[in-house]
């Protein structure tokens, strides 16, 4: 088994608390090579409830495989912030 440090931001926090889960700086045990998508589902969340995942401080696809020691933060859709494009959560749509 592997262990990760887990955080959830914004609207995901009350959602996870309602499911009886802690959501900030939690050490979670995962299976080796579990993906972020697997993690989201194991937490009781739908994939439509997560817009972005930060793994070790960088935006990563939900298909990314997690490894022991990773720091994982989940961000829900609609989280306000002017840096969404700079962080890589949303693509810049040049006209």
Secondary structure, DSSP 8 states (H G I E B T S, - for coil): -EEEEEEE-THHHHHHHHTT---SSEEEEE-TT-BHHHHHHHTT--GGG--EEEETTEEE-TT-B--TT-EEEEE-TT---TTHHHHTSS-----
